[in-house]
Amino acid sequence: MAVGLLRTVAETSDYKSTSRYDDVIAFVRAIQAADPDIRVENFATTTEGRALPLVIVGSGKKPVVFIMANIHAGEVEGKEASLMLLRDLVTTHRKLRDRMTILIAPIYNADGNEKIATTNRTTQVGPVNGVGVRENGQGLDLNRDYMKLESPEARGLVQNVLRRWDPLVTIDLHTTNGSYHGYQLTYSPPLNPNADASIIAFERDTLLPEIRERMKSRHKKLTYYYGNFEDQLKPEKGWFTFDNRPRFGNNYIGLRNRFAILSEAYSYIDFRARVAVTHQFLHEILRAVDEHAGAMMRIAAAADAARPKTQGVRFAIKPWRKDVPILWERATEAAASEGIPNPDTGSGADIIRSGKIVPVKMTDYGIFAATEKSEVPYAFAIDKRAKAAVTNLLLHGIVVERLNAAARLRVSQFDVAKSDRAEKAFQKHNETTLNGKWNEREVTLDEGTYIVRTNQQYGRLAFYLLDPRSDDGLVEWNFFEDLPPPAKIMKPAPLVATVARAAE
């Protein structure tokens, strides 16, 4: 079969079905058979034994753009759209391959994908033959695993894609839940304020506005920043984005000093339309990155070299813009017998959807600001017994050292006044929040104490993982149970240490 005639399962089923794992592998192999320059590597193996393919398209030139789909295996249009894009890159859009390298991971949550059933995501419009589930084979949400790295999928992604290929841009393909609005697709840049301000500003001021305009002018598709109405029945209360924490992929990528775009196709348009708008969005992102690659690479390099003096550890959502006309689907409260039950409406009431889309001026709560900051130290000192924490840091690509001999130093230690442990487990952890204060004192650090200097490429990420008050760090995720939290060495010190290759 000519590669131009190759079709996805979505296309051959008239958008009644989505691809299973074997279908994705067969599609990729057919592409390879037609174009031997397409390479495939396996970047991880799931708990159920499925190898995760990474398709490599291009000449090896920078920029590198990474497209990942199906992290939530009920949100399947990204999987189909990324395969369609792969087909385009060997047929109608080959020229892009001469100017950039494109990596595609079409089926990140392969185990969840194979649990296809018509009872999954029932409020989503199609495909009628069912979709997979949100969690992976361990029962973990992979889009909450970027910091703790407890799944083989996330560990492989960080080690074999992000660290090896260092993508300038990562695109993460999803489908919405919740609010009824008027956009075929919504999107988000990194949301954590600890990410480099120039990266966030370039996305918000240049890259995403250009893509939005092209989606409208070229494809007649309306797009906007991801969010939900606080109250579907009273939209004037505001449009709210989701979360600042780097357990979410787009925020994690920002802390690695790179650009990220979260894509959310609108779940209440049909499956065919969701695949189409995601496919078009991918093309417009690649077009925009191709045009701005030089500037974006310079911004990323400057972020790698920057050394912030303070960083946030606790954050709150804030207004970004006021009086923004957000497209709302007019809705009214209904009697229980006539409404559409939907727990995501905000008010909790049953509603009647009108089908009418109208602009409503409201505040866009689209950014976060730090409510508590902490000084970035010269280095963190970690108890030599904290081997699980050190293993985690090394997986992220953070440079860790071990003291060759005991050292007497002045450090800042976090004295814990109260430890709040969540009663309900989340992602199989009872998250822990420490309250207390920093106190300086002179101590002897034992031989073998682990040292993490912050003047390294991933210094922002290291700070977020190690500050005891961090809202998504290793203390939060129980890596320091029964151990003292990391201490801070505030000023440069003559440390005699050796780079650690593993937690010894």
DRENTORMI-59809 format. One line per 3 residues: their letters; for each residue x, y, z of C-alpha. Coordinates in steps of 0.25 Angstrom, whole numbers, plus 5000, padded with zeros to 4 digits. Layout:
<rs>
a> X:Y:Z; ...
</rs>
This chain:
<rs>
mav> 5000:5000:5000; 5005:5014:4997; 5008:5021:5010
gll> 4998:5033:5005; 4987:5022:5006; 4990:5017:5019
rtv> 4979:5020:5029; 4978:5020:5044; 4967:5011:5051
aet> 4959:5024:5054; 4959:5027:5039; 4956:5013:5034
sdy> 4945:5011:5045; 4938:5024:5041; 4942:5030:5055
kst> 4935:5019:5062; 4947:5013:5068; 4961:5016:5073
sry> 4974:5009:5071; 4979:4998:5080; 4993:4996:5083
ddv> 4996:4986:5072; 4989:4995:5062; 4999:5007:5066
iaf> 5011:4998:5065; 5006:4992:5051; 5003:5007:5046
vra> 5017:5011:5050; 5024:4999:5044; 5016:5002:5031
iqa> 5022:5016:5031; 5036:5010:5033; 5034:5000:5022
adp> 5031:5012:5012; 5041:5021:5018; 5054:5015:5024
dir> 5059:5028:5029; 5048:5028:5039; 5054:5022:5052
ven> 5047:5015:5064; 5053:5013:5078; 5046:5008:5090
fat> 5047:5018:5102; 5041:5009:5113; 5034:4996:5116
tte> 5021:4997:5123; 5017:4988:5136; 5009:4979:5126
gra> 5021:4977:5117; 5018:4987:5105; 5029:4994:5099
lpl> 5026:5009:5097; 5031:5014:5083; 5037:5027:5080
viv> 5037:5030:5065; 5048:5039:5061; 5046:5048:5049
gsg> 5056:5057:5043; 5071:5059:5040; 5076:5061:5054
kkp> 5076:5076:5053; 5071:5085:5064; 5061:5089:5069
vvf> 5055:5076:5074; 5040:5076:5076; 5034:5064:5084
ima> 5019:5060:5083; 5013:5051:5093; 4999:5045:5093
nih> 4990:5036:5101; 4996:5039:5114; 4981:5038:5119
age> 4977:5026:5110; 4962:5030:5110; 4966:5043:5103
veg> 4970:5037:5089; 4969:5048:5078; 4984:5051:5081
kea> 4988:5037:5078; 4980:5037:5065; 4985:5051:5061
slm> 4999:5048:5064; 4999:5036:5055; 4993:5045:5044
llr> 5004:5055:5046; 5014:5044:5044; 5008:5040:5031
dlv> 5008:5055:5027; 5023:5056:5030; 5026:5045:5020
tth> 5017:5050:5009; 5012:5064:5009; 5021:5071:5019
rkl> 5034:5065:5017; 5042:5078:5016; 5040:5080:5031
rdr> 5049:5068:5033; 5061:5076:5027; 5059:5087:5038
mti> 5056:5080:5051; 5055:5067:5058; 5041:5062:5062
lia> 5039:5051:5072; 5026:5045:5074; 5021:5036:5085
piy> 5007:5032:5080; 5003:5023:5091; 5009:5027:5105
nad> 4999:5020:5114; 4999:5007:5106; 4994:4998:5117
gne> 4982:5008:5120; 4979:5008:5105; 4976:4993:5104
kia> 4965:4994:5115; 4956:4999:5104; 4941:4999:5108
ttn> 4928:5007:5105; 4926:5010:5119; 4939:5019:5120
rtt> 4938:5034:5119; 4923:5033:5116; 4921:5049:5115
qvg> 4931:5049:5104; 4925:5049:5090; 4931:5037:5083
pvn> 4937:5028:5079; 4925:5019:5081; 4933:5006:5082
gvg> 4939:5011:5094; 4953:5017:5099; 4963:5013:5110
vre> 4965:5017:5124; 4972:5029:5131; 4982:5021:5139
ngq> 4994:5012:5135; 4996:4997:5139; 5000:5001:5153
gld> 4987:5009:5155; 4995:5022:5154; 4991:5035:5147
lnr> 5004:5037:5138; 5001:5052:5138; 5003:5053:5153
dym> 5016:5045:5153; 5026:5055:5147; 5033:5058:5160
kle> 5033:5045:5168; 5035:5036:5155; 5029:5024:5161
spe> 5024:5018:5148; 5033:5011:5137; 5027:5020:5127
arg> 5031:5033:5134; 5045:5028:5137; 5047:5024:5122
lvq> 5041:5037:5117; 5050:5046:5126; 5063:5037:5123
nvl> 5061:5033:5109; 5054:5045:5103; 5055:5058:5111
rrw> 5070:5055:5116; 5075:5049:5103; 5068:5057:5093
dpl> 5066:5070:5101; 5054:5075:5093; 5052:5090:5091
vti> 5037:5088:5091; 5028:5077:5097; 5014:5076:5093
dlh> 5005:5068:5102; 4991:5064:5095; 4979:5062:5104
ttn> 4963:5064:5104; 4955:5073:5113; 4946:5070:5124
gsy> 4936:5079:5131; 4931:5092:5125; 4923:5095:5113
hgy> 4930:5106:5105; 4931:5110:5091; 4945:5106:5087
qlt> 4949:5094:5079; 4962:5093:5086; 4969:5099:5098
ysp> 4983:5100:5102; 4993:5104:5113; 5008:5108:5114
pln> 5015:5105:5127; 5008:5110:5139; 5018:5110:5150
pna> 5025:5123:5153; 5038:5117:5156; 5040:5114:5141
das> 5048:5124:5134; 5040:5137:5132; 5045:5138:5117
iia> 5040:5125:5113; 5026:5127:5119; 5026:5141:5113
fer> 5030:5137:5099; 5019:5126:5099; 5008:5135:5104
dtl> 5012:5148:5096; 5017:5142:5083; 5016:5127:5080
lpe> 5002:5123:5085; 4995:5136:5080; 5001:5133:5066
ire> 4996:5119:5067; 4982:5123:5071; 4981:5133:5060
rmk> 4985:5123:5050; 4975:5113:5055; 4964:5123:5053
srh> 4969:5128:5039; 4973:5116:5033; 4964:5105:5039
kkl> 4952:5113:5044; 4955:5107:5058; 4953:5115:5071
tyy> 4964:5112:5082; 4967:5119:5095; 4975:5116:5108
ygn> 4971:5104:5116; 4961:5106:5127; 4948:5104:5133
fed> 4936:5113:5138; 4936:5114:5153; 4921:5112:5151
qlk> 4915:5107:5138; 4902:5115:5141; 4909:5128:5146
pek> 4921:5129:5136; 4923:5143:5141; 4930:5138:5153
gwf> 4942:5135:5145; 4950:5125:5136; 4960:5117:5144
tfd> 4972:5110:5139; 4976:5097:5146; 4989:5095:5155
nrp> 5003:5101:5156; 5010:5088:5161; 5020:5081:5153
rfg> 5014:5067:5155; 5007:5072:5142; 5015:5070:5130
nny> 5014:5084:5124; 5019:5090:5138; 5030:5080:5139
igl> 5036:5083:5125; 5036:5098:5129; 5045:5095:5141
rnr> 5054:5088:5131; 5056:5101:5124; 5048:5097:5112
fai> 5035:5101:5105; 5023:5092:5107; 5009:5093:5101
lse> 4997:5085:5107; 4986:5083:5097; 4972:5080:5101
ays> 4962:5076:5090; 4948:5079:5094; 4941:5066:5098
yid> 4927:5071:5095; 4930:5072:5080; 4930:5058:5072
fra> 4942:5049:5071; 4944:5053:5057; 4945:5067:5060
rva> 4954:5065:5072; 4964:5058:5063; 4963:5068:5052
vth> 4966:5080:5062; 4977:5073:5069; 4983:5070:5056
qfl> 4982:5084:5051; 4988:5089:5064; 5000:5080:5063
hei> 5003:5086:5049; 5002:5100:5053; 5011:5098:5065
lra> 5021:5092:5056; 5020:5104:5046; 5021:5114:5058
vde> 5033:5107:5064; 5040:5106:5050; 5039:5121:5049
hag> 5043:5124:5063; 5053:5113:5066; 5065:5122:5067
amm> 5059:5132:5077; 5054:5120:5085; 5067:5113:5086
ria> 5074:5126:5090; 5063:5127:5101; 5065:5113:5106
aaa> 5080:5114:5106; 5079:5127:5115; 5069:5120:5124
daa> 5080:5109:5126; 5090:5119:5130; 5081:5127:5139
rpk> 5083:5126:5154; 5070:5131:5162; 5073:5136:5176
tqg> 5059:5132:5181; 5048:5123:5177; 5034:5120:5181
vrf> 5030:5108:5190; 5015:5112:5191; 5006:5118:5181
aik> 4992:5123:5178; 4984:5125:5166; 4983:5140:5161
pwr> 4975:5148:5151; 4983:5149:5138; 4973:5158:5130
kdv> 4960:5165:5133; 4948:5167:5124; 4952:5156:5115
pil> 4941:5151:5106; 4941:5136:5108; 4931:5127:5100
wer> 4921:5121:5108; 4910:5111:5105; 4897:5117:5110
ate> 4892:5108:5121; 4880:5108:5131; 4877:5100:5144
aaa> 4868:5089:5142; 4859:5081:5150; 4865:5067:5153
seg> 4856:5060:5143; 4860:5069:5131; 4874:5073:5133
ipn> 4887:5067:5129; 4894:5062:5142; 4909:5066:5141
pdt> 4917:5067:5154; 4927:5076:5147; 4918:5088:5145
gsg> 4923:5095:5157; 4909:5098:5163; 4907:5083:5165
adi> 4893:5085:5159; 4887:5078:5147; 4887:5087:5135
irs> 4880:5089:5122; 4890:5092:5110; 4884:5102:5100
gki> 4894:5100:5089; 4896:5115:5088; 4910:5120:5089
vpv> 4911:5134:5094; 4923:5143:5099; 4923:5147:5113
kmt> 4933:5157:5119; 4940:5151:5132; 4953:5150:5139
dyg> 4963:5140:5133; 4969:5134:5145; 4981:5128:5137
ifa> 4993:5130:5145; 4999:5127:5158; 5008:5135:5168
ate> 5017:5131:5179; 5011:5133:5193; 5023:5128:5200
kse> 5037:5129:5195; 5050:5123:5199; 5065:5126:5197
vpy> 5072:5117:5187; 5084:5112:5194; 5098:5109:5188
afa> 5095:5095:5191; 5086:5085:5198; 5092:5075:5208
idk> 5084:5062:5208; 5085:5051:5219; 5093:5039:5213
rak> 5082:5030:5217; 5072:5037:5207; 5075:5027:5196
aav> 5062:5027:5190; 5062:5042:5188; 5076:5042:5182
tnl> 5071:5031:5172; 5060:5040:5168; 5069:5052:5166
llh> 5078:5045:5157; 5067:5040:5149; 5063:5054:5146
giv> 5077:5057:5142; 5081:5065:5154; 5096:5065:5157
ver> 5098:5059:5171; 5111:5058:5179; 5116:5051:5192
lna> 5125:5057:5202; 5139:5049:5202; 5141:5053:5216
aar> 5133:5059:5228; 5132:5075:5227; 5129:5085:5238
lrv> 5120:5096:5231; 5110:5106:5234; 5097:5102:5229
sqf> 5082:5106:5230; 5073:5095:5235; 5058:5094:5234
dva> 5053:5091:5249; 5040:5085:5247; 5029:5090:5257
ksd> 5017:5082:5250; 5016:5071:5240; 5002:5070:5233
rae> 5000:5057:5227; 4988:5055:5217; 4978:5045:5223
kaf> 4974:5041:5208; 4984:5035:5199; 4987:5041:5186
qkh> 4995:5033:5175; 4997:5023:5187; 5004:5034:5195
net> 4999:5041:5208; 5005:5055:5204; 5012:5062:5215
tln> 5013:5077:5218; 5024:5082:5227; 5023:5095:5235
gkw> 5034:5101:5243; 5045:5111:5241; 5060:5111:5236
ner> 5071:5113:5246; 5085:5115:5243; 5095:5107:5251
evt> 5109:5100:5250; 5109:5085:5248; 5118:5074:5244
lde> 5113:5067:5231; 5117:5053:5231; 5125:5046:5220
gty> 5116:5041:5210; 5106:5053:5211; 5100:5056:5198
ivr> 5102:5069:5192; 5093:5076:5181; 5098:5089:5176
tnq> 5088:5098:5170; 5098:5105:5159; 5094:5094:5149
qyg> 5085:5093:5137; 5074:5087:5145; 5076:5096:5157
rla> 5061:5100:5157; 5056:5086:5157; 5066:5082:5168
fyl> 5061:5093:5177; 5046:5089:5175; 5049:5075:5178
ldp> 5058:5078:5191; 5052:5090:5198; 5045:5084:5210
rsd> 5033:5094:5208; 5031:5091:5193; 5017:5088:5189
dgl> 5022:5077:5180; 5035:5072:5185; 5041:5060:5191
vew> 5037:5063:5205; 5023:5064:5200; 5023:5051:5193
nff> 5029:5044:5206; 5043:5042:5201; 5048:5047:5214
edl> 5040:5039:5224; 5047:5037:5237; 5059:5045:5232
ppp> 5063:5060:5234; 5059:5069:5222; 5070:5074:5213
aki> 5078:5085:5219; 5083:5098:5211; 5098:5102:5210
mkp> 5095:5117:5207; 5109:5121:5203; 5120:5115:5194
apl> 5128:5105:5202; 5141:5097:5199; 5134:5084:5198
vat> 5142:5071:5194; 5132:5062:5188; 5131:5052:5177
var> 5120:5051:5166; 5110:5040:5170; 5106:5031:5159
aae> 5096:5023:5167; 5090:5024:5182; 5101:5016:5189
</rs>
